């Protein structure tokens, strides 16, 4: 893809790409694509009964013309290639379990379930005016971040596109080995969210709180997890801000313009 920036007609260095998700499968190889659509979360299995379609994407990028009946040998070639790629990339076993089966399957947990979660980054702020991200997790459809902006500690939670923000009532202190923390105390559980109190602290002094709701399960369709240091960076109020990673978070004063 990089080569196309300078030369739009340059050939792609990639020759093969395979895909598998919830039982549906496809493979692209040198301009040809074979694809089969499996009933999602059906629990039907019977993957060998799925019908494979064939498209010549070099001339039919919109995949309007299924050529499987005209080129059965090409279908067999690409299906065999899919199985080879799937085996090489640990795509087996195929999984089309129903949502109820998935939800009732035990999953490994790092810790036992609990109602209180606290994040306490250790921060050095040598002078006033520090700004940047301390923690960020998630992506477009959900996530949260803890950061410093306009000298205030800020927590933001993206609940399926709705921003919930808690801002500290005092300027962050200066010094070394400071603890700027966020604490979530769950107070209720609904069908589509968990509710609770999000509190902000400078050390053990509470500087802000608000009631928020959080997503159940994974935060996003495409999840991204990052713990970011604050290093000469201007924080923006979004869960995908960028800053450097490090065991010690260090906030630096900055003269960078916002906007």
C-alpha positions as CSV (number, residue, x, y, z in Angstrom):
1,X,0.0,0.0,0.0
2,X,2.9,2.4,0.8
3,X,4.2,2.2,-2.7
4,X,0.9,3.4,-4.2
5,X,1.4,6.8,-2.6
6,X,4.2,7.6,-5.1
7,X,2.9,5.4,-7.9
8,X,-0.8,4.5,-8.0
9,X,-0.2,1.9,-10.6
10,X,2.4,0.0,-8.6
11,X,1.6,-3.7,-7.9
12,X,0.8,-4.8,-4.4
13,X,3.6,-6.7,-2.7
14,X,0.9,-8.9,-1.0
15,X,-0.1,-11.9,-3.0
16,X,-2.5,-13.7,-0.6
17,X,-4.9,-12.6,2.2
18,X,-7.2,-14.9,4.1
19,X,-10.2,-14.1,6.3
20,X,-12.3,-16.0,8.9
21,X,-14.9,-14.7,11.4
22,X,-17.9,-16.3,13.1
23,X,-17.9,-19.1,10.5
24,X,-17.7,-16.9,7.3
25,X,-14.6,-17.3,5.3
26,X,-12.8,-15.8,2.3
27,X,-9.4,-15.8,0.6
28,X,-7.9,-13.4,-2.0
29,X,-5.0,-14.5,-4.2
30,X,-3.5,-12.7,-7.1
31,X,-6.6,-10.9,-8.2
32,X,-9.1,-13.7,-7.4
33,X,-11.3,-13.9,-4.4
34,X,-13.3,-16.9,-3.0
35,X,-15.8,-16.2,-0.3
36,X,-18.6,-18.0,1.6
37,X,-21.0,-16.4,4.0
38,X,-22.0,-18.6,7.0
39,X,-25.0,-17.8,9.2
40,X,-23.5,-15.8,12.1
41,X,-24.0,-17.1,15.7
42,X,-26.3,-19.8,14.4
43,X,-24.7,-22.9,16.0
44,X,-25.5,-24.8,12.7
45,X,-21.9,-25.9,11.9
46,X,-22.1,-27.9,8.6
47,X,-19.4,-25.7,7.2
48,X,-18.8,-28.0,4.3
49,X,-22.3,-27.2,3.1
50,X,-21.6,-23.5,2.7
51,X,-21.5,-22.3,-0.9
52,X,-18.3,-20.7,-2.1
53,X,-18.6,-17.7,-4.5
54,X,-15.8,-16.6,-6.8
55,X,-14.9,-13.1,-8.0
56,X,-12.2,-11.7,-10.3
57,X,-11.5,-8.6,-8.3
58,X,-8.9,-7.2,-10.8
59,X,-11.8,-6.4,-13.2
60,X,-14.8,-6.7,-10.8
61,X,-13.8,-4.8,-7.7
62,X,-17.5,-4.4,-6.5
63,X,-17.9,-8.2,-6.7
64,X,-21.0,-8.1,-8.8
65,X,-20.4,-11.2,-10.9
66,X,-20.1,-14.6,-9.2
67,X,-17.9,-16.7,-11.5
68,X,-18.0,-19.9,-9.4
69,X,-20.0,-21.9,-11.9
70,X,-17.8,-20.8,-14.8
71,X,-14.5,-21.6,-13.0
72,X,-15.0,-24.5,-10.6
73,X,-11.2,-25.3,-10.8
74,X,-10.3,-21.8,-9.6
75,X,-12.8,-22.3,-6.7
76,X,-11.2,-25.5,-5.7
77,X,-7.7,-24.0,-5.9
78,X,-8.7,-21.0,-3.6
79,X,-10.6,-23.2,-1.1
80,X,-7.6,-25.4,-0.8
81,X,-5.5,-22.3,-0.3
82,X,-7.9,-21.0,2.4
83,X,-7.5,-24.2,4.4
84,X,-3.7,-23.9,4.1
85,X,-3.7,-20.3,5.2
86,X,-6.2,-21.0,8.0
87,X,-4.0,-23.8,9.3
88,X,-0.9,-21.7,9.2
89,X,-2.6,-18.8,11.1
90,X,-4.4,-20.9,13.8
91,X,-7.9,-20.2,12.5
92,X,-9.2,-23.6,13.6
93,X,-11.6,-24.7,15.0
94,X,-14.3,-22.7,13.2
95,X,-16.8,-21.3,15.6
96,X,-20.4,-20.4,14.9
97,X,-21.8,-20.9,18.3
98,X,-25.0,-19.0,19.2
99,X,-24.7,-15.9,21.3
100,X,-26.2,-17.7,24.3
101,X,-23.5,-20.4,24.0
102,X,-20.7,-17.8,23.8
103,X,-22.1,-15.8,26.7
104,X,-22.4,-19.0,28.9
105,X,-18.9,-20.2,28.2
106,X,-16.4,-19.5,31.0
107,X,-13.5,-17.3,30.0
108,X,-10.2,-16.8,31.8
109,X,-10.1,-13.8,34.1
110,X,-7.1,-11.9,35.4
111,X,-8.8,-11.1,38.7
112,X,-12.0,-12.1,40.5
113,X,-15.1,-10.0,39.7
114,X,-15.4,-6.9,41.9
115,X,-17.4,-3.7,42.2
116,X,-14.5,-1.2,42.6
117,X,-11.7,-0.4,40.1
118,X,-8.8,2.0,40.8
119,X,-6.1,3.2,38.5
120,X,-3.2,5.0,40.2
121,X,-0.4,6.2,37.8
122,X,2.7,7.6,39.4
123,X,3.5,11.0,37.9
124,X,6.3,13.5,38.0
125,X,5.2,17.1,37.3
126,X,8.2,19.4,37.7
127,X,6.4,22.7,36.9
128,X,2.9,24.0,36.4
129,X,1.3,23.7,32.9
130,X,1.6,20.0,32.4
131,X,-0.8,18.3,30.0
132,X,-1.0,14.9,28.4
133,X,-2.5,11.4,28.6
134,X,-1.9,9.1,31.5
135,X,-4.0,6.1,30.4
136,X,-6.2,5.3,27.3
137,X,-8.1,2.2,26.4
138,X,-10.5,1.5,23.6
139,X,-11.4,2.9,20.2
140,X,-14.3,4.4,18.2
141,X,-17.2,2.5,19.7
142,X,-16.1,2.6,23.4
143,X,-13.3,3.3,25.7
144,X,-12.0,5.6,28.4
145,X,-9.0,7.8,29.2
146,X,-7.4,9.6,32.1
147,X,-5.4,12.7,31.3
148,X,-4.3,16.2,32.3
149,X,-5.6,19.2,30.4
150,X,-5.6,22.9,31.4
151,X,-3.9,21.8,34.6
152,X,-6.8,19.7,35.6
153,X,-7.1,15.9,36.0
154,X,-9.8,14.7,33.5
155,X,-11.5,11.3,33.0
156,X,-13.6,10.6,29.9
157,X,-15.7,7.6,29.1
158,X,-17.0,6.9,25.5
159,X,-20.3,5.0,26.0
160,X,-21.1,4.0,22.4
161,X,-20.4,7.5,21.1
162,X,-21.7,9.4,24.1
163,X,-18.9,11.2,26.0
164,X,-19.1,11.3,29.8
165,X,-16.5,13.6,31.3
166,X,-15.4,14.2,34.9
167,X,-13.0,17.2,35.5
168,X,-11.1,17.8,38.7
169,X,-12.0,20.9,40.7
170,X,-8.4,21.8,41.5
171,X,-5.2,22.3,39.5
172,X,-2.9,19.2,39.6
173,X,0.0,19.6,42.1
174,X,3.6,19.8,41.1
175,X,6.4,17.5,42.4
176,X,7.7,14.0,42.1
177,X,6.0,10.6,42.7
178,X,2.5,12.1,42.7
179,X,-0.5,9.9,42.5
180,X,-3.3,11.1,40.2
181,X,-6.0,8.5,40.3
182,X,-9.5,7.5,39.1
183,X,-11.8,5.2,41.0
184,X,-15.0,3.6,39.8
185,X,-17.5,2.2,42.3
186,X,-20.3,0.2,40.7
187,X,-23.7,0.9,42.2
188,X,-26.0,-0.9,39.8
189,X,-26.3,-3.3,36.9
190,X,-28.8,-2.8,34.0
191,X,-29.5,-5.0,31.0
192,X,-27.2,-2.8,28.7
193,X,-24.8,-1.1,31.1
194,X,-23.3,-0.9,34.6
195,X,-23.8,2.3,36.6
196,X,-21.6,3.8,39.2
197,X,-19.6,6.7,40.6
198,X,-16.3,7.8,39.0
199,X,-14.1,9.7,41.4
200,X,-10.9,11.6,40.8
201,X,-8.1,12.0,43.4
202,X,-4.9,13.9,44.0
203,X,-3.3,11.4,46.3
204,X,-6.1,10.6,48.8
205,X,-8.0,13.9,48.3
206,X,-11.1,13.7,46.2
207,X,-11.2,16.5,43.5
208,X,-14.2,15.4,41.5
209,X,-16.9,12.8,41.0
210,X,-19.9,12.0,38.7
211,X,-22.3,9.2,38.0
212,X,-21.5,7.4,34.8
213,X,-22.6,4.3,32.9
214,X,-20.1,1.8,31.4
215,X,-20.4,-0.8,28.7
216,X,-20.8,-4.5,29.6
217,X,-18.1,-6.8,28.2
218,X,-15.5,-5.6,25.7
219,X,-15.3,-1.9,25.2
220,X,-15.2,-1.9,21.4
221,X,-15.7,-3.8,18.2
222,X,-12.0,-3.2,17.4
223,X,-10.4,-3.0,20.8
224,X,-7.2,-1.0,21.3
225,X,-5.4,-0.9,24.7
226,X,-2.7,1.6,25.5
227,X,-1.0,2.8,28.7
228,X,0.6,6.1,27.7
229,X,3.1,8.4,29.4
230,X,2.6,12.1,29.3
231,X,5.7,13.5,27.6
232,X,5.6,17.0,25.9
233,X,2.2,16.2,24.4
234,X,-1.0,18.1,24.3
235,X,-3.9,16.1,25.6
236,X,-7.1,16.0,23.6
237,X,-10.4,15.0,25.1
238,X,-10.7,11.6,23.4
239,X,-9.8,8.0,24.3
240,X,-7.4,7.6,21.5
241,X,-4.9,10.4,22.3
242,X,-1.2,9.6,21.8
243,X,1.7,9.9,24.2
244,X,4.8,7.9,25.1
245,X,4.8,4.7,27.2
246,X,6.9,4.4,30.3
247,X,6.8,2.9,33.8
248,X,7.0,6.5,35.2
249,X,4.5,9.0,33.8
250,X,6.2,12.4,33.6
251,X,4.1,15.5,32.8
252,X,6.0,18.4,31.2
253,X,4.9,22.0,30.7
254,X,4.2,22.8,27.1
255,X,3.6,25.8,25.0
256,X,2.0,23.9,22.1
257,X,-1.1,25.6,20.9
258,X,-4.4,23.7,21.2
259,X,-6.7,23.2,18.3
